[in-house]
Amino acid sequence: MGDSSHIFEDHDNLDEAEQLLAMCLGVDPDELDDDYEPPKRTRERYLSLVARRAGGEPLPFLTGHIEFYGLDLAVRPGAFVPRPSSELIVERSLKALRRKREPVVVDVCAGAGPIALAIADERPDAEVWGADISEEGIKQARMNARRLGIDNAKFKVGDMYEPLPRRLMSHVDVIVGHVPYVPADELDDLPAEVREFEPAYTLTDASDGTYLMERAIVEGLDRLKPGGRMLLEVAPDLSRMVKRLFRKSGFGDLEVGSDDDDLTITVEGRKPL
């Protein structure tokens, strides 16, 4: 994983413990009282959850939700867990959409749809599509869209862009994606909470990490309007390689976006006019 392991290993143990305790008590974490002694049954439930977390089970599977770009997303096993690191691609795509009216946005390899949902929530005038090969991921995306009343985001099951309506060809303003990029021979290096609890195909394309990335770029070019942009979230050590794929496929105006810590990276390109 090179220097991308922070995406999987960045934990605040005290904060997670407080979230679990607050959930058991049915209060907000800010309302926890250090002097309060919970009933025995509550203590046992809490200690059971702590043990499961210590065993590697992802926190969102224990709490049943995660906050992403201000949205409270319901989470369950069977799909890629939304990561705060993906909030950068939402910010960058919203910037790219700033001057566009009623834009069309596609989220490829959408998983449970956090990126698509966040963009659709921020831009109610946008037509947002998410596609993923994972039936469970798309099921969760649709569930959260209904829960949150986000009716301008639609989700389809299928291989890359294949399930999207044909009318979108050459009509998309922005394509975004967090495409699986972990090289197959590095899966065993991932933390147990990732490799043992999230489907392998949501993490890797079973190659050196470039197969799906190249498909997203090459196949996405025809979907974009002239001047349309593509933004892909990648590990920092892959940015140079992904820029080469963009350039080779005919994209111009290449950019690398990053967060304040230069830990999260987006590689971006524009389809020529």
C-alpha positions as a LaTeX table, in Angstrom:
\begin{tabular}{lrrr}
\hline
Residue & $x$ (\AA) & $y$ (\AA) & $z$ (\AA) \\
\hline
Met1 & 0.00 & 0.00 & 0.00 \\
Gly2 & 2.95 & 2.34 & 0.10 \\
Asp3 & 1.97 & 5.46 & 2.01 \\
Ser4 & $-1.79$ & 4.90 & 1.65 \\
Ser5 & $-2.09$ & 2.82 & 4.82 \\
His6 & $-3.19$ & 5.91 & 6.78 \\
Ile7 & $-6.57$ & 5.55 & 5.09 \\
Phe8 & $-7.09$ & 2.25 & 6.87 \\
Glu9 & $-5.21$ & 2.77 & 10.14 \\
Asp10 & $-6.04$ & 6.27 & 11.36 \\
His11 & $-7.88$ & 5.67 & 14.64 \\
Asp12 & $-8.60$ & 7.65 & 17.79 \\
Asn13 & $-9.08$ & 4.86 & 20.34 \\
Leu14 & $-10.47$ & 7.10 & 23.09 \\
Asp15 & $-12.98$ & 8.67 & 20.72 \\
Glu16 & $-14.10$ & 5.24 & 19.49 \\
Ala17 & $-14.50$ & 3.98 & 23.07 \\
Glu18 & $-16.62$ & 7.02 & 23.92 \\
Gln19 & $-18.80$ & 6.48 & 20.84 \\
Leu20 & $-19.46$ & 2.89 & 21.85 \\
Leu21 & $-20.23$ & 3.84 & 25.45 \\
Ala22 & $-22.56$ & 6.64 & 24.36 \\
Met23 & $-24.38$ & 4.23 & 22.05 \\
Cys24 & $-24.86$ & 1.74 & 24.90 \\
Leu25 & $-26.20$ & 4.50 & 27.14 \\
Gly26 & $-28.35$ & 6.05 & 24.43 \\
Val27 & $-26.78$ & 9.49 & 24.81 \\
Asp28 & $-24.60$ & 11.80 & 22.74 \\
Pro29 & $-20.82$ & 11.37 & 23.36 \\
Asp30 & $-20.73$ & 14.99 & 24.61 \\
Glu31 & $-23.19$ & 14.05 & 27.35 \\
Leu32 & $-21.07$ & 11.30 & 28.94 \\
Asp33 & $-20.67$ & 11.70 & 32.69 \\
Asp34 & $-17.37$ & 10.41 & 34.15 \\
Asp35 & $-19.04$ & 9.80 & 37.54 \\
Tyr36 & $-22.00$ & 7.79 & 36.22 \\
Glu37 & $-21.87$ & 4.03 & 36.80 \\
Pro38 & $-23.95$ & 2.17 & 34.18 \\
Pro39 & $-26.06$ & $-0.88$ & 35.07 \\
Lys40 & $-24.41$ & $-4.29$ & 34.81 \\
Arg41 & $-26.18$ & $-5.23$ & 31.56 \\
Thr42 & $-25.03$ & $-1.98$ & 29.92 \\
Arg43 & $-21.46$ & $-2.56$ & 31.10 \\
Glu44 & $-21.50$ & $-6.07$ & 29.68 \\
Arg45 & $-22.80$ & $-4.87$ & 26.33 \\
Tyr46 & $-20.16$ & $-2.15$ & 26.23 \\
Leu47 & $-17.31$ & $-4.54$ & 27.06 \\
Ser48 & $-18.58$ & $-6.95$ & 24.40 \\
Leu49 & $-18.46$ & $-4.19$ & 21.79 \\
Val50 & $-14.98$ & $-3.13$ & 22.90 \\
Ala51 & $-13.81$ & $-6.74$ & 22.55 \\
Arg52 & $-15.26$ & $-6.96$ & 19.04 \\
Arg53 & $-13.56$ & $-3.68$ & 18.10 \\
Ala54 & $-10.26$ & $-4.92$ & 19.56 \\
Gly55 & $-10.70$ & $-8.02$ & 17.40 \\
Gly56 & $-10.73$ & $-5.85$ & 14.31 \\
Glu57 & $-14.42$ & $-5.37$ & 13.57 \\
Pro58 & $-14.84$ & $-1.91$ & 11.95 \\
Leu59 & $-16.40$ & 0.71 & 14.21 \\
Pro60 & $-19.21$ & 1.56 & 11.75 \\
Phe61 & $-20.33$ & $-2.09$ & 11.79 \\
Leu62 & $-20.67$ & $-1.84$ & 15.57 \\
Thr63 & $-22.46$ & 1.52 & 15.64 \\
Gly64 & $-24.40$ & 0.95 & 12.42 \\
His65 & $-23.57$ & 4.34 & 10.98 \\
Ile66 & $-20.85$ & 6.78 & 9.98 \\
Glu67 & $-20.85$ & 10.53 & 9.37 \\
Phe68 & $-19.68$ & 11.51 & 5.91 \\
Tyr69 & $-19.68$ & 15.11 & 4.64 \\
Gly70 & $-22.38$ & 16.01 & 7.16 \\
Leu71 & $-24.58$ & 13.03 & 6.27 \\
Asp72 & $-25.44$ & 10.31 & 8.78 \\
Leu73 & $-25.04$ & 7.18 & 6.66 \\
Ala74 & $-26.35$ & 3.80 & 7.80 \\
Val75 & $-23.64$ & 1.14 & 7.41 \\
Arg76 & $-23.70$ & $-2.65$ & 7.45 \\
Pro77 & $-21.28$ & $-5.42$ & 6.43 \\
Gly78 & $-20.86$ & $-6.50$ & 2.82 \\
Ala79 & $-19.63$ & $-3.29$ & 1.19 \\
Phe80 & $-16.65$ & $-0.94$ & 1.29 \\
Val81 & $-16.92$ & 1.23 & 4.41 \\
Pro82 & $-17.09$ & 4.98 & 3.63 \\
Arg83 & $-13.89$ & 6.79 & 4.64 \\
Pro84 & $-13.48$ & 10.41 & 5.73 \\
Ser85 & $-10.58$ & 10.56 & 3.26 \\
Ser86 & $-13.14$ & 10.56 & 0.42 \\
Glu87 & $-14.55$ & 13.90 & 1.56 \\
Leu88 & $-11.74$ & 15.55 & $-0.42$ \\
Ile89 & $-13.09$ & 14.27 & $-3.74$ \\
Val90 & $-16.52$ & 15.64 & $-2.79$ \\
Glu91 & $-15.02$ & 19.07 & $-2.10$ \\
Arg92 & $-13.03$ & 19.04 & $-5.33$ \\
Ser93 & $-15.96$ & 17.92 & $-7.46$ \\
Leu94 & $-18.28$ & 20.54 & $-5.97$ \\
Lys95 & $-15.67$ & 23.14 & $-6.90$ \\
Ala96 & $-15.60$ & 21.81 & $-10.47$ \\
Leu97 & $-19.41$ & 22.03 & $-10.59$ \\
Arg98 & $-19.63$ & 25.53 & $-9.14$ \\
Arg99 & $-20.57$ & 27.35 & $-12.36$ \\
Lys100 & $-22.62$ & 24.54 & $-13.92$ \\
Arg101 & $-26.41$ & 24.58 & $-13.86$ \\
Glu102 & $-28.27$ & 21.28 & $-13.52$ \\
Pro103 & $-25.08$ & 19.24 & $-13.99$ \\
Val104 & $-24.86$ & 15.51 & $-14.62$ \\
Val105 & $-22.47$ & 13.62 & $-12.31$ \\
Val106 & $-21.38$ & 9.96 & $-12.39$ \\
Asp107 & $-19.74$ & 8.12 & $-9.48$ \\
Val108 & $-18.00$ & 5.01 & $-10.86$ \\
Cys109 & $-17.17$ & 2.16 & $-8.46$ \\
Ala110 & $-19.56$ & 3.95 & $-6.11$ \\
Gly111 & $-19.71$ & 1.22 & $-3.44$ \\
Ala112 & $-22.32$ & 2.25 & $-0.87$ \\
Gly113 & $-22.52$ & 5.64 & $-2.57$ \\
Pro114 & $-21.16$ & 8.13 & $-0.02$ \\
Ile115 & $-19.55$ & 10.37 & $-2.66$ \\
Ala116 & $-22.60$ & 10.38 & $-4.92$ \\
Leu117 & $-24.95$ & 11.00 & $-1.99$ \\
Ala118 & $-22.87$ & 13.90 & $-0.66$ \\
Ile119 & $-22.68$ & 15.58 & $-4.07$ \\
Ala120 & $-26.41$ & 15.08 & $-4.66$ \\
Asp121 & $-27.21$ & 16.50 & $-1.22$ \\
Glu122 & $-25.05$ & 19.58 & $-1.80$ \\
Arg123 & $-26.36$ & 20.10 & $-5.35$ \\
Pro124 & $-30.11$ & 19.34 & $-5.41$ \\
Asp125 & $-30.21$ & 20.57 & $-9.01$ \\
Ala126 & $-27.73$ & 17.89 & $-10.15$ \\
Glu127 & $-28.58$ & 14.57 & $-11.76$ \\
Val128 & $-26.29$ & 12.11 & $-9.97$ \\
Trp129 & $-25.67$ & 8.49 & $-10.91$ \\
Gly130 & $-23.72$ & 5.85 & $-8.98$ \\
Ala131 & $-22.70$ & 2.49 & $-10.42$ \\
Asp132 & $-21.01$ & $-0.50$ & $-8.82$ \\
Ile133 & $-20.74$ & $-4.24$ & $-9.38$ \\
Ser134 & $-21.65$ & $-4.82$ & $-5.71$ \\
Glu135 & $-25.36$ & $-5.51$ & $-5.22$ \\
Glu136 & $-24.97$ & $-5.04$ & $-1.45$ \\
Gly137 & $-23.19$ & $-1.71$ & $-1.91$ \\
Ile138 & $-25.90$ & $-0.38$ & $-4.23$ \\
Lys139 & $-28.59$ & $-1.67$ & $-1.86$ \\
Gln140 & $-27.03$ & 0.38 & 0.95 \\
Ala141 & $-26.71$ & 3.43 & $-1.30$ \\
Arg142 & $-30.39$ & 3.27 & $-2.22$ \\
Met143 & $-31.36$ & 2.72 & 1.43 \\
Asn144 & $-29.47$ & 5.83 & 2.52 \\
Ala145 & $-30.86$ & 7.89 & $-0.34$ \\
Arg146 & $-34.38$ & 7.01 & 0.87 \\
Arg147 & $-33.51$ & 7.60 & 4.55 \\
Leu148 & $-32.05$ & 11.01 & 3.82 \\
Gly149 & $-34.62$ & 12.09 & 1.24 \\
Ile150 & $-32.00$ & 12.49 & $-1.49$ \\
Asp151 & $-34.07$ & 11.88 & $-4.61$ \\
Asn152 & $-31.68$ & 13.23 & $-7.25$ \\
Ala153 & $-29.21$ & 10.33 & $-6.90$ \\
Lys154 & $-29.87$ & 7.04 & $-8.69$ \\
Phe155 & $-27.84$ & 3.86 & $-8.26$ \\
Lys156 & $-27.34$ & 0.96 & $-10.69$ \\
Val157 & $-25.69$ & $-2.46$ & $-10.34$ \\
Gly158 & $-23.25$ & $-3.37$ & $-13.08$ \\
Asp159 & $-19.70$ & $-3.38$ & $-14.40$ \\
Met160 & $-18.19$ & 0.12 & $-14.39$ \\
Tyr161 & $-20.26$ & 2.42 & $-16.68$ \\
Glu162 & $-22.25$ & $-0.41$ & $-18.32$ \\
Pro163 & $-25.52$ & $-0.02$ & $-16.33$ \\
Leu164 & $-25.82$ & 3.75 & $-16.94$ \\
Pro165 & $-28.41$ & 5.08 & $-19.42$ \\
Arg166 & $-27.11$ & 5.43 & $-22.98$ \\
Arg167 & $-28.39$ & 9.00 & $-23.07$ \\
Leu168 & $-25.55$ & 9.96 & $-20.73$ \\
Met169 & $-22.95$ & 9.31 & $-23.45$ \\
Ser170 & $-21.09$ & 12.60 & $-23.99$ \\
His171 & $-23.48$ & 14.32 & $-21.54$ \\
Val172 & $-21.70$ & 14.00 & $-18.18$ \\
Asp173 & $-20.17$ & 17.10 & $-16.58$ \\
Val174 & $-18.10$ & 15.37 & $-13.89$ \\
Ile175 & $-17.07$ & 11.77 & $-13.23$ \\
Val176 & $-15.77$ & 10.88 & $-9.78$ \\
Gly177 & $-14.49$ & 7.61 & $-8.41$ \\
His178 & $-12.71$ & 5.81 & $-5.60$ \\
Val179 & $-11.63$ & 2.88 & $-7.75$ \\
Pro180 & $-10.12$ & $-0.23$ & $-6.05$ \\
Tyr181 & $-6.35$ & 0.13 & $-6.42$ \\
Val182 & $-4.60$ & $-2.07$ & $-3.84$ \\
Pro183 & $-2.22$ & $-4.43$ & $-5.72$ \\
Ala184 & $-3.36$ & $-8.02$ & $-5.28$ \\
Asp185 & $-0.04$ & $-9.06$ & $-3.75$ \\
Glu186 & $-0.40$ & $-6.38$ & $-1.03$ \\
Leu187 & $-3.82$ & $-7.43$ & 0.30 \\
Asp188 & $-2.22$ & $-9.42$ & 3.10 \\
Asp189 & $-0.43$ & $-6.27$ & 4.28 \\
Leu190 & $-3.70$ & $-4.48$ & 5.02 \\
Pro191 & $-4.97$ & $-4.23$ & 8.61 \\
Ala192 & $-7.13$ & $-7.17$ & 9.71 \\
Glu193 & $-10.17$ & $-4.92$ & 10.06 \\
Val194 & $-9.99$ & $-4.25$ & 6.32 \\
Arg195 & $-8.95$ & $-7.55$ & 4.77 \\
Glu196 & $-11.14$ & $-9.69$ & 7.05 \\
Phe197 & $-14.30$ & $-7.57$ & 7.09 \\
Glu198 & $-14.56$ & $-5.88$ & 3.69 \\
Pro199 & $-14.99$ & $-7.76$ & 0.38 \\
Ala200 & $-11.66$ & $-8.17$ & $-1.41$ \\
Tyr201 & $-13.08$ & $-6.94$ & $-4.73$ \\
Thr202 & $-13.86$ & $-3.56$ & $-3.13$ \\
Leu203 & $-10.15$ & $-3.16$ & $-2.33$ \\
Thr204 & $-8.31$ & $-4.62$ & $-5.32$ \\
Asp205 & $-8.88$ & $-5.36$ & $-9.01$ \\
Ala206 & $-6.80$ & $-8.56$ & $-8.66$ \\
Ser207 & $-4.01$ & $-6.99$ & $-10.73$ \\
Asp208 & $-1.24$ & $-4.52$ & $-9.92$ \\
Gly209 & $-3.88$ & $-1.93$ & $-9.10$ \\
Thr210 & $-4.04$ & $-0.29$ & $-12.54$ \\
Tyr211 & $-6.61$ & $-2.38$ & $-14.45$ \\
Leu212 & $-9.82$ & $-0.81$ & $-13.12$ \\
Met213 & $-8.19$ & 2.61 & $-12.89$ \\
Glu214 & $-7.33$ & 2.52 & $-16.59$ \\
Arg215 & $-10.83$ & 1.29 & $-17.48$ \\
Ala216 & $-12.41$ & 4.10 & $-15.45$ \\
Ile217 & $-10.33$ & 6.65 & $-17.35$ \\
Val218 & $-10.55$ & 5.21 & $-20.88$ \\
Glu219 & $-14.25$ & 4.31 & $-20.75$ \\
Gly220 & $-15.14$ & 7.52 & $-18.94$ \\
Leu221 & $-13.76$ & 9.79 & $-21.65$ \\
Asp222 & $-16.66$ & 9.06 & $-24.03$ \\
Arg223 & $-19.22$ & 9.69 & $-21.28$ \\
Leu224 & $-17.93$ & 13.19 & $-20.54$ \\
Lys225 & $-19.02$ & 16.33 & $-22.33$ \\
Pro226 & $-16.23$ & 18.21 & $-24.09$ \\
Gly227 & $-14.60$ & 20.14 & $-21.23$ \\
Gly228 & $-15.97$ & 17.71 & $-18.63$ \\
Arg229 & $-13.77$ & 16.66 & $-15.71$ \\
Met230 & $-12.81$ & 13.37 & $-14.12$ \\
Leu231 & $-11.57$ & 13.14 & $-10.51$ \\
Leu232 & $-10.18$ & 9.92 & $-9.06$ \\
Glu233 & $-9.14$ & 9.31 & $-5.45$ \\
Val234 & $-5.83$ & 7.45 & $-5.27$ \\
Ala235 & $-3.01$ & 6.65 & $-2.89$ \\
Pro236 & $-0.32$ & 9.38 & $-2.94$ \\
Asp237 & 2.29 & 6.98 & $-4.31$ \\
Leu238 & 0.05 & 6.22 & $-7.32$ \\
Ser239 & $-0.57$ & 9.79 & $-8.44$ \\
Arg240 & 2.24 & 9.86 & $-10.99$ \\
Met241 & 1.10 & 6.60 & $-12.60$ \\
Val242 & $-2.54$ & 7.73 & $-12.74$ \\
Lys243 & $-1.53$ & 11.03 & $-14.34$ \\
Arg244 & 0.23 & 9.02 & $-17.05$ \\
Leu245 & $-2.98$ & 7.05 & $-17.66$ \\
Phe246 & $-4.95$ & 10.31 & $-17.95$ \\
Arg247 & $-2.44$ & 11.77 & $-20.40$ \\
Lys248 & $-2.26$ & 8.57 & $-22.47$ \\
Ser249 & $-6.08$ & 8.50 & $-22.75$ \\
Gly250 & $-6.29$ & 12.04 & $-24.10$ \\
Phe251 & $-7.13$ & 14.08 & $-21.01$ \\
Gly252 & $-5.58$ & 17.51 & $-20.51$ \\
Asp253 & $-5.36$ & 20.15 & $-17.74$ \\
Leu254 & $-4.09$ & 17.52 & $-15.31$ \\
Glu255 & $-4.10$ & 18.40 & $-11.61$ \\
Val256 & $-3.34$ & 16.71 & $-8.32$ \\
Gly257 & $-5.53$ & 17.83 & $-5.43$ \\
Ser258 & $-4.71$ & 17.09 & $-1.80$ \\
Asp259 & $-5.92$ & 17.73 & 1.72 \\
Asp260 & $-4.08$ & 19.92 & 4.22 \\
Asp261 & $-1.82$ & 17.03 & 5.26 \\
Asp262 & $-1.10$ & 15.83 & 1.70 \\
Leu263 & $-2.38$ & 12.43 & 2.81 \\
Thr264 & $-5.41$ & 12.19 & 0.53 \\
Ile265 & $-4.91$ & 12.69 & $-3.21$ \\
Thr266 & $-7.18$ & 13.25 & $-6.19$ \\
Val267 & $-5.88$ & 13.07 & $-9.73$ \\
Glu268 & $-7.97$ & 15.13 & $-12.11$ \\
Gly269 & $-8.17$ & 15.70 & $-15.84$ \\
Arg270 & $-10.33$ & 17.50 & $-18.39$ \\
Lys271 & $-11.71$ & 16.18 & $-21.68$ \\
Pro272 & $-10.54$ & 18.44 & $-24.51$ \\
Leu273 & $-13.12$ & 20.82 & $-26.01$ \\
\hline
\end{tabular}
